[in-house]
Amino acid sequence: MRTLRSLIENLKSKIENFGALRVVQVFRGRQRGRLLRHYFLISVLLIAGGLIVSGLLEIYFRVHENREQLALLQKEAATVAAVKIEKFIQDVETSMRSAAKGLDIGRQTSSDYRFELKRLLFLAPAITEAVIISVDGIQQARQLRLLVSSVNRETNISGSAAFQRAKQGHSYFGPVYLVRGSEPYMTMALPIEEFKGNIVGVLQAEVNLKYVWDVVSGIKPGKAGYAYAVSRSGELIAHPDISLVLRGRKVSDLDQVWAAFQPVSDDHGRALTVARNLQGKQVISSFALVPRLDWAVFIERPVEEAHEALYSSLLRTSGLLLTGLALALFASFFVARRVIRPLRVLGEGVDRIASGDMGFRVDLKTGDEIETLAGEFNRMAGALQEAYSRLEEKVAERTRELVAANDQLKELDKLKSRFLSNVSHELKTPLTAIVGLAANMLDGITGRLNDKQREYLSDIRASSDRLARLIKDLLDLSIIEAGRVELRPAPFALASLVREVANSLRPVAEQKLINIQVISTEASPTVWADRDRIAQVLTNLIGNAIKFTSPQGRVMVSAQMNGGAWAEVTIGDTGPGIPAEEAERIFDEFYQFTRPGIESRGVGLGLAISKKLVEMHGGKIGVKSEMGKGSIFYFTVPVQPAMDAAVR
Amino acid sequence: MIERSWMRFRDSLFDNLKSKIQNRKWTGIVAIGVAIAMCGAVAQAQQPKKVYRIGYLSQFEPARESSRSEAIRVALRELGYVEGQNIAMEYRYAEGKPDRFPELAADLVRLKVDIIVAAGGSVIVQAAKNATKTIPIVMMGGGIDPVEAGLVESLARPGGNVTGLTLLSGELGGKRLELLKAAVPKLARVAVLYDPANPPTVREVKEVLPVPARALGLTIRSWEVRAADEFERVFAAVTKWRADGLYVPGAPLMAANQKRIAGLALKSRLPSVYGNRGYVDAGGLMYYGANLVDSNRRVAYYVDRILKGAKPADLPVEQPTKFELVINLNTAKQLGLPIPYDVLRWADEVIK
């Protein structure tokens, strides 16, 4: 049973250490829960990854589309604005053209000229000054909106760019200039033709471009969008914030303005620019050129406003994404839990089996591989249980066999003891006869003996005595071993017994000049034992001590209490000592401890008998020895009638 | 691990919530918190925005000023400035007495108004400018070039605390004479009335007018008027001089006596042209100058920009872009003056 348990434990540890079965580890100790985490993370990664990727793609495309759409819209708005501004200039030009058509230089009076010019000023409020110039560059008529309309016939202006250009049959649009350092003006000129191709003069006008402000401030793309017009040289012609224009703000330092006038073939590529406006705010800027005037019209919207729709859509998308993620998290969490729970049940099953509950079966109905695994596991547990029970059966059988063999051995031992006692008994009778007869002969009953005969007879008697002792010992031992010795325990004073035995052996000791010391420290402990048997043990041990101690040595015997329940007797000598490897065996039957130079008598049963007797009392016997210094034998005797001692 | 901690978290959350809901103290705290938050919101909603004070310096008396000031008030309202809510108007009327300008301007400065609207010519602006170098002053159209008058450094960058509109009225004297001549072809002697205490008109009369007058072949003679009671005498002198035309440039004293001047001109049978539209409405013959329809809105624009933090020094002075010729045909009829078609056809407005 115990071996099987350890076998399973062993198996368990092997399984745990086996790399391929890491899954099992998941259910143990710190590893617990890692699989759940794994599953959870993987599913989160998969689902969240998918969601994020799709969300990002969506956002990317939306940003792209939004940009394109915005570019398209703004470009269109810029184009519309450009058309509107061009139309304003064109209207002025048309008015001038119609005035020019009504003029007939040379044939008309100056009042006719004035009429046309007044009409022009009336129709085109942006014109503040209109001049009719003859082909040779002399003013013919002049009308001013703010001043007295005087004609200056002295100055020849045939050198001016406006005149030159108009004389060649083209419309002239001059650069922007500021009147009183504040209001933007432009000079326009066109030819006066008698008929197509016959130029007879030039009509020149100064146009107040502040009127473009009306056009530009009417263009309001989006909430905060605005339009403005810039000339190539960077003058701000019109801006909803008229103060910028009146201040004569040059805007050529703006990136988008600079870029607009760069010759670029791919117009689409620069359709939409993010730039800073005059206030330093981030704007999305588009422009359209007015080629005739060499102006550019810009449409700008604050970046935040332009992207407002995009932002809200992004917000929506990310909101959905987050919700999806949260749902995915929950879902994967619960899925992971569903996967993990049966595994945990399985793990608990493993634990139960490992702790010896062989009958335990895992009950899992997941309908998937885990159920199959549980089935396999149950099958394995069944096989294990079967193997286990078979093993147990075998063990029981072996045990039975062992018990039988043991009984047999015991019987044999008994037989041996009986044999020994019989033999000893049978030996004793003839030996008694030999001893008696030899004694008689020595006593001279059979006549006088010569010295040789006496010597031999003495040897016979001595040997017979030894044999008798040996037989007695054998008989004792066999009686003890056969369990036929009955102890008759009674309280007695241990110290006095020790002294008694020591005294009885003192003559033998004195022959070898050995001193026996009896040390009794405590007031004689009273023990509960068979006095004769303890005397026998003492005799044996003290006798041995004397025997193995060289002449003039010492033997010390003491009796004292050892704990509350035991008295201890120690017998020390100054003999040669016993080697440690033999110390155990000296109590065996027939073991003879021999030392060179020391006469060995006896058959080596004394210590065996002593051991048996002490153990019958429930005590212990032993030896402590040091080579060359001596040995100390000790044994214990109960103070109180002990259960064991009493029964035996 | 996650599962367990999650469950623990969930349970604790529910328990917490439950106990908190059950706990009356907690609900009390919540209620108080909500109440405080609501109070805050209400307070914020009710908290009056800063009320700006706008000083309005008028050269007229309230009755004469009301149409213009009312128009400005409407224009301000369109920009979100409502009197009594986020603006407070402080009106000061000089009632046609230019010598009261400094005193009234000083009064507004004492009140620490945020802006002074100078409803009048350059003299009133100058008075305001003399009273403060810090409070922004918005001009409503002086007769003279504000640069020359020293009110601003330049039109593009006024540079001081004065900005607003200029009407270029003083520049148009020649044009007005030209138009008067066109209307009265046999015009030869033109009387010009001016207030010697009003530097812009003095300058116009003495320096600007003679050149175009010569170009038009006109003899002009200027007559000083120092007070309202002088008009009768001056007109008598003008008649004695045998003037056949009259030009009255804009000036506070004149403007304050529009009706009287127009009446006296008619009585004296003088075709007249004025630097102020009001004369024509009051019976004067002709007006040529800036179309003021937009100007009130522009004044509101300046007020708005300045209240929003723009520096008057950086706000360019705006010049008028639209000009109008207004002819009172009734007056012409009373004068027995046939206005030539070539003049009448280009009139932007004809009063019949």
Interface residues (C-beta under 8 A of the other chain):
Chain A: R32 G33 L36 R37 F40 F115 K118 R119 F122 P125 A126 L144 R145 L146 L147 V148 S149 S150 L178 R180 G181 S182 E183 N208 K210 Y211 I242 S243 L246 R247 G248 F333 R337
Chain B: M1 I2 E3 R4 W6 V147 S154 L155 A156 R157 L168 E171 L172 G174 K175 L177 E178 P212 A215 L216 R305 A310 D314 L315 P316 V317 E318 Q319 T321 K322 F323 D342 W346
